Amino acid sequence: MRAFNYSRVTMPGDAIMAVASQPDAKFIAGGTTLVDLMRINVETPARVVDINALPLKTVTALPGGGVRIGALARMSEVAAHPLVTAGFPAVSQALLASASPQLRNKASIGGNVMQRTRCPYFRDTATPCNKREPGTGCSAIGGENRGLAILGTSEACIATNAGDLSVALAALDAVVRLRGPKGDRTVPLVDFHVLPGTTPHIETVLQPGELILSVDLPAAPHATRSAYVKVRDRASYEFALTSAAVGLSVQGGTIASARVALGGVGTKPWRSREAEAALVGKAPTEATFQAAAKAALAGARAQSQNGFKIPLAQRTLVKALRELSGGAA
């Protein structure tokens, strides 16, 4: 691990200026991603700014029934919070499906949203990786790609976004509140992460020095009736092969509103408006769910080893929809 300067701040403005003034500086909260990557020399910041003392740990109600989750709230606390379990069960379920209890006690919500890919080539500094070193190539294309993305890929990168939480947040219309040297702004979670295109090293819309303040979730009938389903190689402490976050509002036997996002298959948390369009206005039946699943994966592009993810992701989405509908026939 390369030597670095460490400082601890107590005010958001001080944190922002400390990172904005030095291009290779990083914020650190729980450190469950950053420290891991620093140990293997994938991340080599010259300065690390500890933000754990900032007043960003609370979970509070918003007008209209929404919830504001502070960026420094710990995953385990948010998963158990009554505002989240009652109004946004998919978020709680996604958090509980993540990592291990020990990591959930340590990791922050903001850090979880920012976590980087687990592509083996990104984490191996001896191999070419456009995400780690732009212009060197993508070793995963034609290499070991069983766990990598089938949606949102490019000729430069097929690395999968590793998150569970961000999938649920994408499905439920979450908004990320940011503060930086130029002031405050908000970004929908679906726009926070960016597709790799020809610049896979750029993963989010964050500007230099910008700090996540909170993640806000708006109240909605489909948020209250939501679920997260995760399929993985082993029962715990494993990243998703496929996952689905879904929300449904059914009125008079018809789906009035629907939200669908997929995980484990995209280069970013994958909101599927195609699947949502296939659901709204239809009865919650098996045929409807199968049509939505087909629409969700219509644009998938499999690699040499991960073609199985297409039918698996479809089955995962159908399973999640069945659970919410009470097992439609």
Secondary structure, DSSP 8 states (H G I E B T S, - for coil): ----EEEE-SSHHHHHHHHHTSTTEEEESS-TTHHHHHHTTS---SEEEE-TTSS---EEE-TTS-EEEETTSBHHHHHH-HHHHHH-HHHHHHHHTSS-HHHHHH-BHHHHHH-----TTTT-TTS-BTTTSTTS-BTTTTSS-TTS-SBS-BTTB------SHHHHHHHTT-EEEEEETTEEEEEEHHHHB---TT-TT--B---TT-EEEEEEE---HHHHSEEEEEE-SSSSS---SEEEEEEEEEETTEEEEEEEEEESSBSS-EE-HHHHHHHTTS-S-HHHHHHHHHHHTTT----SS-TTHHHHHHHHHHHHHHHHHTS--
